[in-house]
């Protein structure tokens, strides 16, 4: 996981007044073996490119569909350790690789990830396997930004939002790693941020973060949490970045179940 911080080191040497897309996204093309999960691959046209992903089936009638957005490095195969507990607990999971990641073509930018995320959501909702089932959006690390943005733009079709190892904004995480350039970074016009998008979200929200996260400080997730209206819950664990499902998976699953019950009462 620590190698994913490479883009922050590169960030220091080439700050400029742009959205610096290439410093935030470090796609991995090599697919790892996906074991002990029943899945199908899918692809979605996106202008001149194709975005791809996997649909992980549950062994029982699924309780809900989880749309999972991974972090800045790797690809869907790098993050299956986070979603296997969900599949085992009766959720079907769809994972997306944005442009440039895994088998997807093209190059990722803040803007095309935004449009690709919407295409992915609409594709997921069009499938017979998802019809009539609640939809949960799960954003991990860098994926927290597009996850929250999609929830803001599609509130009527999203039952719950989960943010795991979340950063408050692109500008905030860049400022954390380059504090001497913080004033300039904060002036960069990034197109969306979780800390702002979350302010209108009334669906149940679960925040998961390591108390000692060395990649994204827990204070950044706290900013989003503080900006979020109720209902919401903040769950901490002892471990490294994005290790919650490994260290405390049963507690996370229990809290997701509570989210769904809470949504039914709203």
N, C-alpha and C positions, 0 to 999 in steps of 0.2 A: 504494500500500500504506500510506503514512503516514497517510492519512485514516482508516484503521481504528483509529487510536489515539484518536479522538474520545471514545469511551466512557470512556477513562481520565481525560480532562480532566473529563468530567461526574461521574465517580466522586468527585472531590475535593470537589464542592459538596454532595453528598447522601449521605454515609456514614450508615448506620444498621444496626441489628442485624437484617438480613434477608439473603437470598441475592443481592439486587441483580441479578436476572436482566437487567433492562433496561439495565444498564450494561455488560454483557458482550456482548450480542448486538445487532448493528446490521444487520438484514437489508436486502439490496438486492432490489428487485422488478423492476428493469429487466434484461431478458435481453439479453446481447450475442450477436451472430451466432456460431454454432459452426461453424467452417470446417475443412475437410480432415479430418473425422472422420465415420465412419459410426455413427450412433446411433439409438436409439429412446427415446421418452419412456415413463415408467411412473408410476403413482400408487398409493398405499396408503392405505386408510381409517385414520384415527386418531381415535377417538371422534367428536366433531362436526366434525373437520377432515380435511383430506387432505394428505398429504405426497407430494411429487413428486420425480422425478429423471430421470437419463438413463443408458442402458445403452450403452456404447461398445464396439463390436465390434472384434475383431482381424481382420486380413486373412488370417491363417493359423489353423490349429487352435490354440486358446488354451492357453497353458502353465498358466495359473491365472486365477482371478477376483480382482480387486482391488476391495475396497469402500473408497471414498475419502470421507473426512470433511473438509470444508473449514473455513476459518477464520471469524472472527466477522463479517466484512463480506461484501458481495457475494452471490453465489449460484453455482450450479454452472458457469454460463457464464463466471464470472470466473476459474476455476481450471483450465480445460481445458489451459492451457499446461503445467501440471504433469503431466497424465496422458497427453498425446499421445505422449511418448516411450515410455510403457508400452505403449500400443496398438501403436505402431510396432515394439516389441520382441516382440510376440506375446502380450500380456496383454489380456484383456477387463476393462473397468473399469465399475463401477457407482458413480455419484455421487448423493448424496442432498441435497436441500434440506429442512432441518427446518422446522417451522412458522414461517410468516412470511417465509421466504426464497423468492425466485423465484416460482414458480407455486403454492407451498404456502400453505394458509390458516392462520389462527391466529396465535398469538404464542409465541415461543420462551421456554422456561424451562429451568433445569437439570434439573428433574424430567421435563418432557415430552420433552426431547431424549433423556433416558435411556430412556424407554419407546419412543419413536419409533425410536431406534437399534436396539433389540431387534426391533421389528417389521420394520425394514429388513433386518436380518440373516436373519430367518426367511423373509421374502419372497424374498431372493436365493437362499437355499438350496433353496427350493421349485421354482425354475425348471429346466426341462430343460437349458438352456444351461450351468448350473453343476454339474449332477450328475456326480459322479466326478472333479471338478477341485479342486485345492487352492484354499483361500481365504486371501487375504492382507488384513489390515486396515491401511489407510494413514491416519494422522491428521496433518493439517497445522495448525500453529499452535493455535488454540482447539480444533480438531478432535482434538487429541492427547488431550484429557480423555475424551471419549466413546469414542474408539478404544481406549484402554487399558482403560476400564471394561468395554467389550464383550468384549475379549479375556479379561479376568479372569472374566467370567460365562459365557463359552462356550469354554473352553480346548480342548475335544475336537474342535471343528470349525474352529479357526483354525490355519493352518499357520505363519504368521509375522506379526509386527507391525512396522510402519514408522512412526516418529515423526519428522516433519520440522518444524523450527522450533518444537519443543515447549516448553510452559511446564510447570513442575513441579506447579502447582495454581492454581486460581482465586485463592485467598488470597495465594499467593506473588507472582503477577504484579500484583495490586492493591497489595500492600505495596511492591513495587518502585517503582511510580509514585506512591505516597503513603506514604513511609517514616515520616512523622510520625504516621501513623494505624495503623502496622503492628500494634501490640498489639491494637487493637480489631478490625482486619480478621481477624487470625488467630483470633479468637474466634467469627467467623461460622460457622455450621454448614453449610458447603457439603457437598452429598451425596456427592461422590466427587472423587478427585484422582489424577492419573497417578503421582505419586511413591509413593503408597501401593498403588494397584492393581497396579503393575508387580511388586511383591515376590513374587508367587506365580506369575509367568508363566515357564514353562519352554520355551516355543516360541522359535525364533530371533528375535532383535530387532535391527533396524537403526535407529540414531539418526543423523539428518542435521541439521546446523546450521551456519550461517555463523559463522566465527570472530569476525566483527565485527558481528553482528546488533544493530541499534539498536532493534528492536522488542521482542524477547524475548532477554534476555541468555543467552549460551551456558551460563553457570553453571546456569541452571535445567534445561536438558537434561542437564547433567552430574549433577545431583541424581538425576534419574530413572534415568540410566544406572548410577550407583553403587548404587542400590537394586535394580537388576534382576539376577536370577541369570543365569548363563551358559546358553546361548550368546548373545552379544551383540557388537555392533560399533558404534563411534562414527566417523562419517565427517564431516569438515569440508570447507568450501570457502570461497573468497574471493568475497564478493558480499553482496547485501542479503537481507533476510528472505524465505524461500521461493524463492530464485533458484537453488537447487541443481540442479534439472532443466535450467535454462537454462545455467548455468555449467559443470556437471560431470555432465550426464545420463548419459553413457556409463559413467562410473565408478559411478554409483548403480545403473544397470541391472546392471552386472557384480556388484555386491555383493548385489543382490536374487537373482540367479541362484545365487550362493554360499549365500544363506540357504536356498533351496529344496533344494539338494544336502545341506546340513547337516541339514535336517529329515528327509530320507529316511534318514539314518544314525542318527537318534535312536531 
